[in-house]
Amino acid sequence: MLWILCVPLGFYGVWRGGADVASGNTVFGVAQALGGVILSAYSVFAAVLDARRLASPIRLVIARDGFALLPGTGTVSWNEVESVGDPRSPYGQPRTLRVQLADPDEFRDRHGLSPVARLKLMFDRGDLVLGSGLAIPIPRAEALMRKALADFGGTESGRAAVPVRARESKARRSRRRSG
């Protein structure tokens, strides 16, 4: 919703740039006008994206065999999922809906992810972050997904939110100070 502020600022930049060009300050005037046009174009583009997002909300469909985000292409089977939950959030108060994948490399190859999605999967250490903004509260969606995962796997419904595979820790770099 930042675009609401950007629209008038972009138009103001175009107006100031035009005034500078009219007064003989061509370089600064063109720079301000160009910046205003870019800011206005960005804000209009953001407004269109927000309108489209609000017009077609994202729906999480949880089924017996897997889940899907609609509108989207394809489903994720429960046999690809290791656990559901955000191990970094307090129990019962997740900030995002995280799905830990059993084999992120195989998932990436099978679903044909875009380069941006591959990068996001790598940064999230092989977790699918389904985000927030769902129609139902995240704890309820997480509970429904855990129950469906437990029913699919034939295990108890209290499956752990912490993934079974160990998370590799990032190596710390030592600082060398030259004296």
WOCORBEL-V44985 format. One record per residue. PSI is psi as a letter, one per 40 degrees, with the letter a starting at -180 (none if undefined). Layout:
BEGIN
PSI ; PSI
END
This chain:
BEGIN
e ; d ; d ; d ; d ; d ; d ; d ; d ; d ; d ; d ; d ; d ; d ; d ; d ; d ; d ; d ; d ; d ; e ; e ; g ; d ; d ; d ; d ; d ; d ; d ; d ; d ; d ; d ; d ; d ; d ; d ; d ; d ; d ; d ; d ; d ; d ; d ; d ; d ; d ; d ; d ; d ; d ; g ; i ; h ; h ; h ; h ; h ; i ; d ; e ; a ; i ; i ; h ; h ; h ; i ; h ; i ; i ; h ; i ; d ; e ; e ; h ; d ; i ; h ; i ; h ; e ; e ; i ; i ; h ; e ; f ; i ; d ; i ; h ; h ; h ; h ; i ; d ; g ; d ; d ; d ; d ; d ; d ; d ; e ; f ; i ; i ; d ; d ; d ; d ; d ; d ; d ; d ; d ; e ; f ; e ; i ; h ; h ; e ; a ; a ; f ; i ; d ; i ; i ; d ; d ; d ; d ; d ; d ; d ; d ; d ; d ; d ; d ; d ; d ; d ; e ; f ; i ; i ; e ; f ; i ; i ; d ; h ; i ; d ; i ; h ; h ; h ; i ; h ; h ; h ; h ; i ; h ; h ; h ; h ; none
END
